[in-house]
Amino acid sequence: MNTKLTLRLDESLIESAKKYSAKTGKPLSHIVADLFEIIKNEKLMEEPEFPPTVSSLRGILKGKDVDEKDYKKHLEEKYL
């Protein structure tokens, strides 16, 4: 369902938006809707949901002195 929205903006900003709209052939309402969609998607991306197994591992190495060399050493011991 589409609903009307009134925006109050600076005149120069409105003129720039109208020029952009004419240049791209896209109505201003679609441009604004695209922006709102981007904002909605960014908010969703801020809070990723991980599977329970991954979530249980979060922070497990906090405060530990582990680096890439330790991981390589582990792999060598395990597979060689």
Backbone atoms as SQL, in Angstrom:
CREATE TABLE atoms (id INTEGER PRIMARY KEY, chain TEXT, resi INTEGER, resn TEXT, atom TEXT, x REAL, y REAL, z REAL);
INSERT INTO atoms VALUES
  (1, 'A', 1, 'MET', 'N', 0.839, -1.174, 0.000),
  (2, 'A', 1, 'MET', 'CA', 0.000, 0.000, 0.000),
  (3, 'A', 1, 'MET', 'C', 0.887, 1.241, 0.000),
  (4, 'A', 2, 'ASN', 'N', 0.680, 2.134, -0.918),
  (5, 'A', 2, 'ASN', 'CA', 1.431, 3.381, -0.995),
  (6, 'A', 2, 'ASN', 'C', 0.746, 4.451, -0.155),
  (7, 'A', 3, 'THR', 'N', 1.545, 5.225, 0.569),
  (8, 'A', 3, 'THR', 'CA', 1.051, 6.302, 1.398),
  (9, 'A', 3, 'THR', 'C', 1.795, 7.568, 1.040),
  (10, 'A', 4, 'LYS', 'N', 1.110, 8.682, 1.087),
  (11, 'A', 4, 'LYS', 'CA', 1.711, 9.967, 0.751),
  (12, 'A', 4, 'LYS', 'C', 2.625, 10.427, 1.883),
  (13, 'A', 5, 'LEU', 'N', 3.775, 11.033, 1.522),
  (14, 'A', 5, 'LEU', 'CA', 4.736, 11.545, 2.491),
  (15, 'A', 5, 'LEU', 'C', 5.126, 12.945, 2.053),
  (16, 'A', 6, 'THR', 'N', 5.061, 13.897, 2.960),
  (17, 'A', 6, 'THR', 'CA', 5.462, 15.273, 2.669),
  (18, 'A', 6, 'THR', 'C', 6.814, 15.530, 3.308),
  (19, 'A', 7, 'LEU', 'N', 7.745, 16.041, 2.506),
  (20, 'A', 7, 'LEU', 'CA', 9.084, 16.355, 3.008),
  (21, 'A', 7, 'LEU', 'C', 9.339, 17.851, 2.894),
  (22, 'A', 8, 'ARG', 'N', 9.948, 18.430, 3.873),
  (23, 'A', 8, 'ARG', 'CA', 10.334, 19.837, 3.832),
  (24, 'A', 8, 'ARG', 'C', 11.859, 19.874, 3.732),
  (25, 'A', 9, 'LEU', 'N', 12.340, 20.400, 2.590),
  (26, 'A', 9, 'LEU', 'CA', 13.777, 20.418, 2.325),
  (27, 'A', 9, 'LEU', 'C', 14.192, 21.775, 1.790),
  (28, 'A', 10, 'ASP', 'N', 15.471, 22.037, 1.838),
  (29, 'A', 10, 'ASP', 'CA', 16.040, 23.256, 1.284),
  (30, 'A', 10, 'ASP', 'C', 15.764, 23.313, -0.221),
  (31, 'A', 11, 'GLU', 'N', 15.461, 24.505, -0.732),
  (32, 'A', 11, 'GLU', 'CA', 15.115, 24.664, -2.153),
  (33, 'A', 11, 'GLU', 'C', 16.212, 24.156, -3.082),
  (34, 'A', 12, 'SER', 'N', 17.460, 24.465, -2.740),
  (35, 'A', 12, 'SER', 'CA', 18.553, 24.037, -3.627),
  (36, 'A', 12, 'SER', 'C', 18.661, 22.515, -3.667),
  (37, 'A', 13, 'LEU', 'N', 18.377, 21.887, -2.553),
  (38, 'A', 13, 'LEU', 'CA', 18.405, 20.427, -2.506),
  (39, 'A', 13, 'LEU', 'C', 17.284, 19.844, -3.367),
  (40, 'A', 14, 'ILE', 'N', 16.126, 20.468, -3.299),
  (41, 'A', 14, 'ILE', 'CA', 14.990, 20.011, -4.104),
  (42, 'A', 14, 'ILE', 'C', 15.301, 20.162, -5.585),
  (43, 'A', 15, 'GLU', 'N', 15.888, 21.285, -5.960),
  (44, 'A', 15, 'GLU', 'CA', 16.245, 21.509, -7.372),
  (45, 'A', 15, 'GLU', 'C', 17.264, 20.486, -7.850),
  (46, 'A', 16, 'SER', 'N', 18.247, 20.194, -7.016),
  (47, 'A', 16, 'SER', 'CA', 19.250, 19.173, -7.378),
  (48, 'A', 16, 'SER', 'C', 18.589, 17.815, -7.555),
  (49, 'A', 17, 'ALA', 'N', 17.655, 17.497, -6.665),
  (50, 'A', 17, 'ALA', 'CA', 16.956, 16.213, -6.752),
  (51, 'A', 17, 'ALA', 'C', 16.117, 16.141, -8.018),
  (52, 'A', 18, 'LYS', 'N', 15.474, 17.240, -8.369),
  (53, 'A', 18, 'LYS', 'CA', 14.657, 17.271, -9.597),
  (54, 'A', 18, 'LYS', 'C', 15.530, 17.103, -10.834),
  (55, 'A', 19, 'LYS', 'N', 16.691, 17.732, -10.844),
  (56, 'A', 19, 'LYS', 'CA', 17.618, 17.582, -11.976),
  (57, 'A', 19, 'LYS', 'C', 18.094, 16.140, -12.088),
  (58, 'A', 20, 'TYR', 'N', 18.423, 15.550, -10.957),
  (59, 'A', 20, 'TYR', 'CA', 18.853, 14.154, -10.947),
  (60, 'A', 20, 'TYR', 'C', 17.728, 13.255, -11.449),
  (61, 'A', 21, 'SER', 'N', 16.513, 13.538, -11.027),
  (62, 'A', 21, 'SER', 'CA', 15.354, 12.767, -11.452),
  (63, 'A', 21, 'SER', 'C', 15.176, 12.852, -12.966),
  (64, 'A', 22, 'ALA', 'N', 15.286, 14.061, -13.504),
  (65, 'A', 22, 'ALA', 'CA', 15.139, 14.248, -14.952),
  (66, 'A', 22, 'ALA', 'C', 16.272, 13.547, -15.708),
  (67, 'A', 23, 'LYS', 'N', 17.463, 13.645, -15.171),
  (68, 'A', 23, 'LYS', 'CA', 18.637, 13.032, -15.811),
  (69, 'A', 23, 'LYS', 'C', 18.516, 11.513, -15.864),
  (70, 'A', 24, 'THR', 'N', 18.032, 10.911, -14.783),
  (71, 'A', 24, 'THR', 'CA', 17.946, 9.454, -14.716),
  (72, 'A', 24, 'THR', 'C', 16.611, 8.915, -15.230),
  (73, 'A', 25, 'GLY', 'N', 15.614, 9.811, -15.360),
  (74, 'A', 25, 'GLY', 'CA', 14.294, 9.370, -15.807),
  (75, 'A', 25, 'GLY', 'C', 13.534, 8.611, -14.731),
  (76, 'A', 26, 'LYS', 'N', 13.942, 8.806, -13.515),
  (77, 'A', 26, 'LYS', 'CA', 13.327, 8.101, -12.390),
  (78, 'A', 26, 'LYS', 'C', 12.559, 9.113, -11.530),
  (79, 'A', 27, 'PRO', 'N', 11.302, 8.844, -11.219),
  (80, 'A', 27, 'PRO', 'CA', 10.535, 9.776, -10.384),
  (81, 'A', 27, 'PRO', 'C', 11.173, 9.963, -9.005),
  (82, 'A', 28, 'LEU', 'N', 11.014, 11.161, -8.449),
  (83, 'A', 28, 'LEU', 'CA', 11.571, 11.441, -7.128),
  (84, 'A', 28, 'LEU', 'C', 11.075, 10.465, -6.075),
  (85, 'A', 29, 'SER', 'N', 9.829, 10.065, -6.176),
  (86, 'A', 29, 'SER', 'CA', 9.289, 9.129, -5.188),
  (87, 'A', 29, 'SER', 'C', 10.050, 7.798, -5.224),
  (88, 'A', 30, 'HIS', 'N', 10.472, 7.374, -6.408),
  (89, 'A', 30, 'HIS', 'CA', 11.242, 6.128, -6.514),
  (90, 'A', 30, 'HIS', 'C', 12.648, 6.306, -5.945),
  (91, 'A', 31, 'ILE', 'N', 13.226, 7.486, -6.173),
  (92, 'A', 31, 'ILE', 'CA', 14.564, 7.760, -5.644),
  (93, 'A', 31, 'ILE', 'C', 14.531, 7.746, -4.119),
  (94, 'A', 32, 'VAL', 'N', 13.519, 8.393, -3.539),
  (95, 'A', 32, 'VAL', 'CA', 13.376, 8.420, -2.082),
  (96, 'A', 32, 'VAL', 'C', 13.115, 7.009, -1.553),
  (97, 'A', 33, 'ALA', 'N', 12.270, 6.253, -2.243),
  (98, 'A', 33, 'ALA', 'CA', 11.977, 4.881, -1.827),
  (99, 'A', 33, 'ALA', 'C', 13.242, 4.026, -1.856),
  (100, 'A', 34, 'ASP', 'N', 14.075, 4.213, -2.882),
  (101, 'A', 34, 'ASP', 'CA', 15.341, 3.475, -2.958),
  (102, 'A', 34, 'ASP', 'C', 16.244, 3.815, -1.778),
  (103, 'A', 35, 'LEU', 'N', 16.297, 5.099, -1.420),
  (104, 'A', 35, 'LEU', 'CA', 17.111, 5.517, -0.281),
  (105, 'A', 35, 'LEU', 'C', 16.605, 4.869, 1.012),
  (106, 'A', 36, 'PHE', 'N', 15.295, 4.867, 1.211),
  (107, 'A', 36, 'PHE', 'CA', 14.724, 4.248, 2.404),
  (108, 'A', 36, 'PHE', 'C', 15.019, 2.748, 2.440),
  (109, 'A', 37, 'GLU', 'N', 15.017, 2.114, 1.288),
  (110, 'A', 37, 'GLU', 'CA', 15.325, 0.676, 1.213),
  (111, 'A', 37, 'GLU', 'C', 16.782, 0.428, 1.605),
  (112, 'A', 38, 'ILE', 'N', 17.672, 1.296, 1.150),
  (113, 'A', 38, 'ILE', 'CA', 19.096, 1.177, 1.505),
  (114, 'A', 38, 'ILE', 'C', 19.263, 1.318, 3.015),
  (115, 'A', 39, 'ILE', 'N', 18.597, 2.311, 3.597),
  (116, 'A', 39, 'ILE', 'CA', 18.677, 2.534, 5.042),
  (117, 'A', 39, 'ILE', 'C', 18.169, 1.317, 5.795),
  (118, 'A', 40, 'LYS', 'N', 17.052, 0.754, 5.344),
  (119, 'A', 40, 'LYS', 'CA', 16.490, -0.426, 5.999),
  (120, 'A', 40, 'LYS', 'C', 17.464, -1.603, 5.941),
  (121, 'A', 41, 'ASN', 'N', 18.070, -1.812, 4.784),
  (122, 'A', 41, 'ASN', 'CA', 19.005, -2.924, 4.619),
  (123, 'A', 41, 'ASN', 'C', 20.277, -2.726, 5.432),
  (124, 'A', 42, 'GLU', 'N', 20.752, -1.495, 5.567),
  (125, 'A', 42, 'GLU', 'CA', 21.942, -1.239, 6.373),
  (126, 'A', 42, 'GLU', 'C', 21.668, -1.568, 7.826),
  (127, 'A', 43, 'LYS', 'N', 20.494, -1.232, 8.310),
  (128, 'A', 43, 'LYS', 'CA', 20.150, -1.528, 9.695),
  (129, 'A', 43, 'LYS', 'C', 20.124, -3.036, 9.918),
  (130, 'A', 44, 'LEU', 'N', 19.601, -3.770, 8.959),
  (131, 'A', 44, 'LEU', 'CA', 19.564, -5.220, 9.086),
  (132, 'A', 44, 'LEU', 'C', 20.959, -5.815, 9.104),
  (133, 'A', 45, 'MET', 'N', 21.868, -5.199, 8.357),
  (134, 'A', 45, 'MET', 'CA', 23.227, -5.716, 8.270),
  (135, 'A', 45, 'MET', 'C', 24.017, -5.449, 9.550),
  (136, 'A', 46, 'GLU', 'N', 23.620, -4.466, 10.354),
  (137, 'A', 46, 'GLU', 'CA', 24.340, -4.151, 11.577),
  (138, 'A', 46, 'GLU', 'C', 24.242, -5.261, 12.605),
  (139, 'A', 47, 'GLU', 'N', 23.153, -5.989, 12.598),
  (140, 'A', 47, 'GLU', 'CA', 22.913, -6.999, 13.613),
  (141, 'A', 47, 'GLU', 'C', 22.762, -8.384, 12.975),
  (142, 'A', 48, 'PRO', 'N', 23.880, -8.949, 12.512),
  (143, 'A', 48, 'PRO', 'CA', 23.764, -10.261, 11.873),
  (144, 'A', 48, 'PRO', 'C', 23.378, -11.337, 12.885),
  (145, 'A', 49, 'GLU', 'N', 22.589, -12.262, 12.429),
  (146, 'A', 49, 'GLU', 'CA', 22.212, -13.377, 13.279),
  (147, 'A', 49, 'GLU', 'C', 23.043, -14.582, 12.878),
  (148, 'A', 50, 'PHE', 'N', 23.709, -15.159, 13.859),
  (149, 'A', 50, 'PHE', 'CA', 24.542, -16.311, 13.614),
  (150, 'A', 50, 'PHE', 'C', 23.851, -17.557, 14.153),
  (151, 'A', 51, 'PRO', 'N', 24.172, -18.696, 13.570),
  (152, 'A', 51, 'PRO', 'CA', 23.638, -19.947, 14.115),
  (153, 'A', 51, 'PRO', 'C', 24.112, -20.124, 15.558),
  (154, 'A', 52, 'PRO', 'N', 23.379, -20.877, 16.360),
  (155, 'A', 52, 'PRO', 'CA', 23.743, -21.057, 17.776),
  (156, 'A', 52, 'PRO', 'C', 25.178, -21.556, 17.982),
  (157, 'A', 53, 'THR', 'N', 25.645, -22.427, 17.103),
  (158, 'A', 53, 'THR', 'CA', 27.005, -22.959, 17.256),
  (159, 'A', 53, 'THR', 'C', 28.036, -21.845, 17.126),
  (160, 'A', 54, 'VAL', 'N', 27.857, -20.987, 16.133),
  (161, 'A', 54, 'VAL', 'CA', 28.785, -19.879, 15.922),
  (162, 'A', 54, 'VAL', 'C', 28.667, -18.878, 17.065),
  (163, 'A', 55, 'SER', 'N', 27.455, -18.588, 17.494),
  (164, 'A', 55, 'SER', 'CA', 27.249, -17.647, 18.596),
  (165, 'A', 55, 'SER', 'C', 27.930, -18.124, 19.875),
  (166, 'A', 56, 'SER', 'N', 27.939, -19.432, 20.109),
  (167, 'A', 56, 'SER', 'CA', 28.567, -19.960, 21.319),
  (168, 'A', 56, 'SER', 'C', 30.077, -19.771, 21.298),
  (169, 'A', 57, 'LEU', 'N', 30.683, -19.603, 20.117),
  (170, 'A', 57, 'LEU', 'CA', 32.127, -19.417, 20.005),
  (171, 'A', 57, 'LEU', 'C', 32.547, -17.955, 20.117),
  (172, 'A', 58, 'ARG', 'N', 31.586, -17.072, 20.045),
  (173, 'A', 58, 'ARG', 'CA', 31.881, -15.638, 20.070),
  (174, 'A', 58, 'ARG', 'C', 32.584, -15.250, 21.365),
  (175, 'A', 59, 'GLY', 'N', 33.761, -14.624, 21.227),
  (176, 'A', 59, 'GLY', 'CA', 34.515, -14.150, 22.375),
  (177, 'A', 59, 'GLY', 'C', 35.338, -15.199, 23.087),
  (178, 'A', 60, 'ILE', 'N', 35.388, -16.410, 22.540),
  (179, 'A', 60, 'ILE', 'CA', 36.082, -17.499, 23.228),
  (180, 'A', 60, 'ILE', 'C', 37.591, -17.247, 23.325),
  (181, 'A', 61, 'LEU', 'N', 38.155, -16.500, 22.383),
  (182, 'A', 61, 'LEU', 'CA', 39.598, -16.234, 22.397),
  (183, 'A', 61, 'LEU', 'C', 39.944, -14.863, 22.965),
  (184, 'A', 62, 'LYS', 'N', 38.970, -14.180, 23.516),
  (185, 'A', 62, 'LYS', 'CA', 39.208, -12.849, 24.060),
  (186, 'A', 62, 'LYS', 'C', 40.241, -12.941, 25.193),
  (187, 'A', 63, 'GLY', 'N', 41.276, -12.128, 25.084),
  (188, 'A', 63, 'GLY', 'CA', 42.313, -12.115, 26.103),
  (189, 'A', 63, 'GLY', 'C', 43.380, -13.185, 25.911),
  (190, 'A', 64, 'LYS', 'N', 43.232, -14.027, 24.911),
  (191, 'A', 64, 'LYS', 'CA', 44.218, -15.085, 24.644),
  (192, 'A', 64, 'LYS', 'C', 45.285, -14.541, 23.698),
  (193, 'A', 65, 'ASP', 'N', 46.487, -15.045, 23.832),
  (194, 'A', 65, 'ASP', 'CA', 47.587, -14.640, 22.963),
  (195, 'A', 65, 'ASP', 'C', 47.744, -15.680, 21.856),
  (196, 'A', 66, 'VAL', 'N', 46.861, -15.620, 20.871),
  (197, 'A', 66, 'VAL', 'CA', 46.848, -16.583, 19.772),
  (198, 'A', 66, 'VAL', 'C', 46.963, -15.803, 18.467),
  (199, 'A', 67, 'ASP', 'N', 47.821, -16.301, 17.570),
  (200, 'A', 67, 'ASP', 'CA', 47.936, -15.631, 16.272),
  (201, 'A', 67, 'ASP', 'C', 47.990, -16.673, 15.152),
  (202, 'A', 68, 'GLU', 'N', 48.264, -16.207, 13.959),
  (203, 'A', 68, 'GLU', 'CA', 48.261, -17.073, 12.775),
  (204, 'A', 68, 'GLU', 'C', 49.325, -18.172, 12.872),
  (205, 'A', 69, 'LYS', 'N', 50.458, -17.871, 13.476),
  (206, 'A', 69, 'LYS', 'CA', 51.521, -18.871, 13.620),
  (207, 'A', 69, 'LYS', 'C', 51.049, -20.058, 14.452),
  (208, 'A', 70, 'ASP', 'N', 50.297, -19.763, 15.514),
  (209, 'A', 70, 'ASP', 'CA', 49.759, -20.841, 16.356),
  (210, 'A', 70, 'ASP', 'C', 48.820, -21.737, 15.552),
  (211, 'A', 71, 'TYR', 'N', 48.012, -21.120, 14.713),
  (212, 'A', 71, 'TYR', 'CA', 47.075, -21.892, 13.898),
  (213, 'A', 71, 'TYR', 'C', 47.830, -22.776, 12.904),
  (214, 'A', 72, 'LYS', 'N', 48.854, -22.218, 12.277),
  (215, 'A', 72, 'LYS', 'CA', 49.653, -23.003, 11.325),
  (216, 'A', 72, 'LYS', 'C', 50.337, -24.174, 12.037),
  (217, 'A', 73, 'LYS', 'N', 50.842, -23.906, 13.234),
  (218, 'A', 73, 'LYS', 'CA', 51.488, -24.964, 14.004),
  (219, 'A', 73, 'LYS', 'C', 50.490, -26.070, 14.329),
  (220, 'A', 74, 'HIS', 'N', 49.302, -25.700, 14.709),
  (221, 'A', 74, 'HIS', 'CA', 48.239, -26.675, 15.004),
  (222, 'A', 74, 'HIS', 'C', 47.952, -27.542, 13.783),
  (223, 'A', 75, 'LEU', 'N', 47.826, -26.909, 12.620),
  (224, 'A', 75, 'LEU', 'CA', 47.533, -27.656, 11.385),
  (225, 'A', 75, 'LEU', 'C', 48.667, -28.602, 11.031),
  (226, 'A', 76, 'GLU', 'N', 49.910, -28.164, 11.211),
  (227, 'A', 76, 'GLU', 'CA', 51.053, -29.024, 10.913),
  (228, 'A', 76, 'GLU', 'C', 51.062, -30.246, 11.821),
  (229, 'A', 77, 'GLU', 'N', 50.804, -30.030, 13.107),
  (230, 'A', 77, 'GLU', 'CA', 50.790, -31.143, 14.052),
  (231, 'A', 77, 'GLU', 'C', 49.641, -32.105, 13.767),
  (232, 'A', 78, 'LYS', 'N', 48.554, -31.568, 13.315),
  (233, 'A', 78, 'LYS', 'CA', 47.380, -32.401, 13.084),
  (234, 'A', 78, 'LYS', 'C', 47.499, -33.217, 11.788),
  (235, 'A', 79, 'TYR', 'N', 48.044, -32.598, 10.745),
  (236, 'A', 79, 'TYR', 'CA', 48.009, -33.262, 9.431),
  (237, 'A', 79, 'TYR', 'C', 49.367, -33.751, 8.931),
  (238, 'A', 80, 'LEU', 'N', 50.451, -33.413, 9.581),
  (239, 'A', 80, 'LEU', 'CA', 51.751, -33.864, 9.084),
  (240, 'A', 80, 'LEU', 'C', 52.385, -34.879, 9.996);
